[in-house]
Each structure stands twice: as C-alpha cells, then as structure tokens.
Amino acid sequence: MAPHSYSALPGYFCQSEIYSSPDFFDWKDPRAHFGLKRSWSRLREEVQELQKTHGAENVKVLFLARHGQGVHNLVMAQYGREWWEKEGMNAQYSNGEYTWGPDPELTELGIEQARDAHKAWKQQLESFDPVPMPQAFYVSPFSRACDTLAITWGFETKHIQPRDEERLHVIYRVAQGVESRVPTSVDTGAGSSDVVIHPLLRETIGFNTCDKLRPIEYTLDRYPNYALTKHHPAPPSGEDSVWTEEHRETNEEMQERLTGFLENLFDTDPATYVSITCHAGVIRNMLAVLGHRKWFLQTGGMVPVVVLREEM
C-alpha cells in the first residue's frame, strides 16, 4: 500500500460535479474553458494557496488526455463489441482489412481529433486569461498516445521502422542512462519541457493484442524528442514480456499500478501543471484512485483534475 492517499479536489472543474454529463459536454468548446468553474487566474491563486497549506510537492493539476481514435477503436465501432470479444478478434492481430495489433496506429479521425485538441489548447493559451501551460508532459509508450501528444503539442516524430540491431541496442542503452544523449525539448513559449514516456501509463495489460507494445527500441527510435522516465525501471528490451494472452489486468491491479505512477510523479517531478496523454482504461482507473466521479472520455477527450496528496 502506498504511504500516501491521492484525491481529486471538487469545485474547480464541472466534470467533478454530479450535474455534469460527458454526453453533453464538449471540452474543446472555447466557452467551456476545459470545464473550469472560475477564471484561470483565480485557479492559479487557489492552487498556490493549497500548496502553501499542504506543501508545494503535494498539489498538482493534471490534464488527463485520451489518445485519438486508433485502428482498434475503429474496428470495434465498425463491427461491434460482440464481434470483437465473442468472435475472439481481440486476440487476433488483423482481419486482412485492418491491423490493430500490436500497438495500433491512429486513424485519420484520430489524427483530426488530436488536431482539434491542439486548436483547443491554442485558444485557451491565447485567451485574455490563459490556461496555465503544462510544465511537464507524460505519455504512455503506445504509438497512439505518443502521436496524439505530438500532434497536440507540435512535437516531431519519425514514422519509421527500427533498423539495424546494434543501433537499437544503443538507443536502449541511452534510454536507460548508460550512454549520454543531448536532451531534446519543445519550446512552448512558457519554458521548455521534455516529453517523458512512463511505462506505468500503458493501457490495460493482457489478452487484447491492441494493448501489446512493440519493442521499446522502436518507440524510442520513432520519437527522438521523447525520453523514458529516469525514475522507474525501463521496459525490457525486445518483445513485450509484460503482456500475456492468459491474463487481463483487473481494475484493482491497474489502480495499484496507477497509484504507483502518482507516487512516482509526486516524488520526482516538481511541476505543478502536468499533461498526461494515455488511454481510456488508464483515465478511468486513475479517476477511481483519485475518488473522482466516473467521467467517460471519447477518443481525443481530456479531463483536468486538481490533485491533493496526503499522508495516510
């Protein structure tokens, strides 16, 4: 059990209120201000007051973003969940028309959803009372999340296949800190922040082939502006040894994993405003850990939360 508890504080965003419904809420509408119930300047002041009371290291604002539509989302929508589950297609990698495993790509709609997220952030950042710019960017190791973050924030990626084995081994050693590399970051206009791939943000582990990772070397080669977190063990080299056909991670197991992520984040990163790009299952279970009401996100959606850490 973690030595701390984590809770989403109510009253800051309408998504935490019982009267709000995800079916009728568009976080991208500039009039919605991401669901903010007050001004952004007032939120900054109140977060600072919370940090004075509870310690700066114990209060963060997390912007939890779901990736845009992936190929697996498309085939489930097109053929139905019964086909996906009862026909066993979730254990397959392709049906000849679409390939969804391992590590499916974004669809054209998914790319457009990420572009819409970019526009929404740009509108809020350029408003008279701008949203706080995230000071840190975390992302799941899956391509659909990495690409969504890249499009949302303007990071460049390389859509290439891994090349010779020795080069991939070098990339892996760099990621583990064994060899040096020049850190790469993006200029956001409010300071620069590295993009951090965190393995604890991966989607529900097991059985569904869309939730099986490609070798981590592929991811590091494809996203040269991203780096593995230095504060958690790197995924094993080569094939995804964590994923299995036999066991699908339970909600309880996933919530324990995500509590570990929160502990890692709060212990090692001083950023107050944090962007996290991940998956529906991750966000659903993260909100459960935080005691936040259920809030379903469509692909490309985002929900902000003010999080307080307290000693248990």
C-alpha positions as CSV (number, residue, x, y, z in Angstrom):
1,M,0.0,0.0,0.0
2,A,1.3,3.5,-0.9
3,P,2.3,5.7,2.1
4,H,0.1,8.5,0.7
5,S,-3.5,8.9,-0.5
6,Y,-4.5,10.9,-3.6
7,S,-7.7,12.8,-4.1
8,A,-9.3,14.9,-6.8
9,L,-10.5,18.1,-5.2
10,P,-14.0,19.1,-6.2
11,G,-15.3,22.5,-7.1
12,Y,-12.7,23.5,-9.7
13,F,-14.0,21.8,-12.8
14,C,-17.6,21.0,-13.7
15,Q,-16.6,17.4,-14.6
16,S,-16.4,16.7,-10.9
17,E,-20.0,17.9,-10.3
18,I,-22.9,15.4,-10.4
19,Y,-25.0,17.7,-12.6
20,S,-22.5,17.4,-15.5
21,S,-22.7,14.7,-18.1
22,P,-19.9,13.7,-20.5
23,D,-22.6,13.0,-23.2
24,F,-23.4,16.7,-23.4
25,F,-20.0,18.3,-22.5
26,D,-17.5,19.4,-25.2
27,W,-14.2,20.2,-23.5
28,K,-13.0,21.8,-26.8
29,D,-15.6,24.5,-26.9
30,P,-13.7,27.7,-26.1
31,R,-16.6,28.9,-23.9
32,A,-16.2,25.9,-21.7
33,H,-12.6,26.7,-20.6
34,F,-12.0,22.9,-20.2
35,G,-14.8,22.8,-17.7
36,L,-13.3,25.5,-15.4
37,K,-15.8,26.9,-12.9
38,R,-13.7,30.1,-12.2
39,S,-11.1,32.1,-14.1
40,W,-7.7,30.6,-14.8
41,S,-6.0,33.4,-12.8
42,R,-8.2,32.5,-9.8
43,L,-7.3,28.8,-10.2
44,R,-3.6,29.7,-10.2
45,E,-4.1,31.7,-6.9
46,E,-6.1,28.9,-5.3
47,V,-3.6,26.2,-6.3
48,Q,-0.8,28.4,-4.8
49,E,-2.8,28.7,-1.6
50,L,-3.3,24.9,-1.5
51,Q,0.4,24.5,-1.9
52,K,1.1,26.8,0.9
53,T,-1.2,24.8,3.2
54,H,-0.2,21.3,2.1
55,G,3.2,21.7,0.6
56,A,4.1,22.6,-3.0
57,E,5.1,19.0,-3.6
58,N,1.6,17.7,-2.7
59,V,-0.7,19.6,-5.0
60,K,-0.8,19.3,-8.8
61,V,-3.2,20.0,-11.7
62,L,-3.3,17.0,-14.1
63,F,-4.7,17.3,-17.6
64,L,-5.7,13.7,-18.4
65,A,-6.0,13.3,-22.2
66,R,-7.1,10.2,-24.1
67,H,-5.5,9.4,-27.4
68,G,-7.3,10.0,-30.7
69,Q,-9.1,7.1,-32.4
70,G,-6.9,4.1,-33.1
71,V,-7.5,1.4,-35.6
72,H,-8.7,-0.9,-32.8
73,N,-11.4,1.7,-31.9
74,L,-12.4,1.9,-35.5
75,V,-12.9,-1.8,-35.9
76,M,-14.9,-2.1,-32.7
77,A,-17.1,0.7,-33.8
78,Q,-17.5,-0.7,-37.3
79,Y,-18.0,-4.4,-36.4
80,G,-19.3,-4.2,-32.9
81,R,-18.1,-5.3,-29.5
82,E,-19.7,-8.8,-29.8
83,W,-17.5,-9.4,-32.9
84,W,-14.5,-8.0,-31.1
85,E,-15.0,-10.1,-27.9
86,K,-17.2,-13.1,-28.6
87,E,-15.6,-13.8,-32.0
88,G,-12.2,-13.6,-30.5
89,M,-10.9,-10.8,-32.7
90,N,-9.4,-9.1,-29.7
91,A,-6.9,-12.0,-29.6
92,Q,-6.1,-11.6,-33.3
93,Y,-3.8,-9.0,-34.9
94,S,-5.7,-8.3,-38.2
95,N,-8.7,-9.2,-40.2
96,G,-7.0,-8.6,-43.5
97,E,-8.6,-5.2,-43.9
98,Y,-7.3,-3.6,-40.7
99,T,-4.3,-4.3,-38.5
100,W,-4.8,-3.4,-34.8
101,G,-2.0,-5.3,-33.0
102,P,0.5,-4.9,-31.7
103,D,0.4,-1.1,-30.9
104,P,-2.2,0.1,-33.5
105,E,-1.8,3.4,-35.3
106,L,-4.1,6.4,-35.2
107,T,-6.8,6.6,-37.8
108,E,-7.4,9.7,-39.9
109,L,-10.2,10.6,-37.5
110,G,-7.8,10.1,-34.6
111,I,-5.3,12.4,-36.2
112,E,-8.0,15.0,-36.7
113,Q,-9.1,14.6,-33.0
114,A,-5.5,15.4,-31.9
115,R,-5.5,18.4,-34.2
116,D,-8.8,19.6,-32.6
117,A,-7.1,19.2,-29.2
118,H,-4.2,21.4,-30.5
119,K,-6.7,24.1,-31.5
120,A,-8.5,23.9,-28.1
121,W,-5.2,24.3,-26.2
122,K,-4.1,27.2,-28.5
123,Q,-7.4,29.0,-27.9
124,Q,-7.1,28.7,-24.1
125,L,-3.4,29.7,-24.1
126,E,-4.1,32.7,-26.3
127,S,-7.1,33.9,-24.3
128,F,-7.2,37.1,-22.2
129,D,-7.0,34.9,-19.1
130,P,-4.8,32.0,-20.4
131,V,-4.8,28.4,-19.1
132,P,-1.6,27.5,-17.2
133,M,0.9,26.0,-19.7
134,P,1.8,22.4,-18.6
135,Q,5.3,22.3,-17.1
136,A,5.7,18.6,-17.8
137,F,4.5,16.2,-20.4
138,Y,4.0,12.4,-19.7
139,V,2.8,9.9,-22.2
140,S,2.0,6.2,-22.5
141,P,4.6,4.2,-24.5
142,F,1.9,3.3,-27.1
143,S,2.1,5.0,-30.5
144,R,-1.5,6.1,-30.5
145,A,-0.8,8.1,-27.3
146,C,2.7,9.3,-28.4
147,D,1.3,10.5,-31.8
148,T,-1.7,12.3,-30.1
149,L,0.7,14.2,-27.8
150,A,3.0,15.0,-30.8
151,I,0.1,16.5,-32.8
152,T,-1.5,18.2,-29.8
153,W,1.7,20.0,-28.8
154,G,3.7,20.1,-32.1
155,F,6.4,17.6,-31.3
156,E,8.1,16.0,-34.3
157,T,8.1,12.2,-34.8
158,K,9.7,9.8,-37.2
159,H,7.3,7.3,-38.8
160,I,10.0,4.7,-39.5
161,Q,10.7,1.1,-38.7
162,P,13.6,0.2,-36.5
163,R,16.8,-0.5,-38.4
164,D,19.9,-2.5,-37.5
165,E,20.1,-4.3,-34.2
166,E,23.2,-2.6,-32.9
167,R,21.6,0.9,-33.4
168,L,18.6,-0.2,-31.5
169,H,20.7,-1.5,-28.6
170,V,22.4,1.9,-28.5
171,I,19.1,3.6,-28.3
172,Y,18.0,1.3,-25.5
173,R,21.3,1.9,-23.5
174,V,20.8,5.7,-23.9
175,A,17.2,5.4,-22.6
176,Q,18.5,3.6,-19.5
177,G,21.1,6.3,-18.9
178,V,24.1,4.0,-19.7
179,E,25.1,6.3,-22.6
180,S,24.7,10.1,-22.8
181,R,22.4,12.0,-25.2
182,V,21.6,15.6,-25.7
183,P,18.1,16.1,-24.3
184,T,15.6,17.4,-26.8
185,S,12.7,19.6,-25.8
186,V,10.0,21.7,-27.3
187,D,9.7,25.5,-27.0
188,T,6.2,26.1,-25.7
189,G,6.5,29.8,-25.2
190,A,6.4,29.3,-21.4
191,G,9.7,27.5,-20.9
192,S,10.6,24.1,-22.3
193,S,9.7,20.7,-21.1
194,D,10.9,17.2,-22.0
195,V,8.4,14.6,-23.1
196,V,8.6,11.6,-20.7
197,I,7.4,8.1,-21.7
198,H,6.3,6.4,-18.5
199,P,5.6,2.6,-18.7
200,L,3.1,2.8,-15.8
201,L,0.8,4.8,-18.1
202,R,0.3,1.9,-20.6
203,E,-3.2,0.6,-21.3
204,T,-4.8,-2.4,-19.5
205,I,-2.3,-5.2,-19.8
206,G,-3.0,-8.6,-21.4
207,F,-5.2,-10.5,-23.9
208,N,-6.2,-7.7,-26.2
209,T,-3.5,-7.6,-28.9
210,C,-4.1,-3.8,-29.4
211,D,-2.6,-3.4,-25.9
212,K,0.6,-5.3,-26.7
213,L,3.6,-3.0,-27.2
214,R,6.1,-3.1,-29.9
215,P,9.7,-3.3,-28.7
216,I,10.6,-0.2,-26.7
217,E,13.5,0.4,-29.0
218,Y,11.0,1.0,-31.8
219,T,9.3,3.7,-29.7
220,L,12.5,5.4,-28.8
221,D,13.6,5.5,-32.4
222,R,10.3,6.7,-33.6
223,Y,10.0,9.5,-31.1
224,P,13.5,11.1,-30.8
225,N,12.2,14.0,-28.8
226,Y,10.8,11.7,-26.1
227,A,12.8,10.0,-23.3
228,L,12.0,7.2,-20.9
229,T,11.5,8.3,-17.3
230,K,14.6,8.1,-15.3
231,H,12.6,7.4,-12.1
232,H,11.1,4.0,-13.0
233,P,12.7,0.8,-14.5
234,A,12.7,0.8,-18.3
235,P,10.5,-1.8,-20.1
236,P,12.6,-4.9,-21.0
237,S,14.3,-4.8,-24.4
238,G,12.7,-6.6,-27.3
239,E,9.2,-8.2,-27.3
240,D,6.6,-7.1,-24.7
241,S,7.2,-9.6,-21.9
242,V,4.6,-7.9,-19.6
243,W,1.7,-8.7,-22.0
244,T,0.3,-12.2,-21.9
245,E,-2.6,-14.0,-23.7
246,E,-3.8,-15.7,-20.5
247,H,-4.4,-12.8,-18.1
248,R,-6.2,-9.4,-18.5
249,E,-5.2,-6.9,-15.8
250,T,-8.0,-6.3,-13.4
251,N,-9.2,-2.8,-12.3
252,E,-7.8,-3.4,-8.9
253,E,-4.4,-4.4,-10.3
254,M,-4.5,-1.4,-12.6
255,Q,-5.4,1.0,-9.8
256,E,-2.4,-0.3,-7.8
257,R,-0.2,0.4,-10.8
258,L,-1.5,3.9,-11.3
259,T,-1.2,4.7,-7.6
260,G,2.5,3.8,-8.1
261,F,2.6,6.2,-11.0
262,L,1.2,9.0,-8.9
263,E,3.7,8.3,-6.1
264,N,6.5,8.4,-8.7
265,L,5.2,11.6,-10.2
266,F,4.7,13.5,-7.0
267,D,8.0,12.3,-5.5
268,T,10.2,13.1,-8.5
269,D,8.7,16.0,-10.5
270,P,8.3,19.5,-9.1
271,A,5.9,20.6,-11.9
272,T,2.5,21.8,-10.7
273,Y,0.7,21.6,-14.1
274,V,1.2,18.3,-15.8
275,S,-0.1,17.0,-19.1
276,I,-0.7,13.2,-19.3
277,T,-1.6,11.5,-22.6
278,C,-2.8,8.0,-22.2
279,H,-5.8,5.7,-22.5
280,A,-9.5,5.2,-21.5
281,G,-8.7,2.4,-19.1
282,V,-5.9,4.4,-17.5
283,I,-8.0,7.5,-17.1
284,R,-11.0,5.5,-15.8
285,N,-8.8,3.8,-13.1
286,M,-6.8,7.0,-12.3
287,L,-10.1,8.8,-11.6
288,A,-11.1,5.9,-9.4
289,V,-7.8,6.1,-7.4
290,L,-8.5,9.9,-7.0
291,G,-12.1,9.4,-5.8
292,H,-13.3,11.4,-8.8
293,R,-16.8,10.6,-10.2
294,K,-16.9,8.5,-13.3
295,W,-16.3,10.6,-16.4
296,F,-16.1,8.7,-19.7
297,L,-13.9,10.3,-22.4
298,Q,-14.4,9.7,-26.1
299,T,-11.2,9.3,-28.1
300,G,-9.4,12.6,-28.2
301,G,-11.0,13.8,-24.9
302,M,-9.5,15.4,-21.9
303,V,-10.4,15.9,-18.3
304,P,-8.5,18.2,-15.8
305,V,-8.2,17.4,-12.1
306,V,-6.7,19.2,-9.1
307,V,-5.0,16.5,-7.1
308,L,-4.0,16.6,-3.4
309,R,-1.6,14.1,-1.8
310,E,-1.8,13.5,1.9
311,E,-0.1,11.2,4.3
312,M,-2.1,8.1,5.2
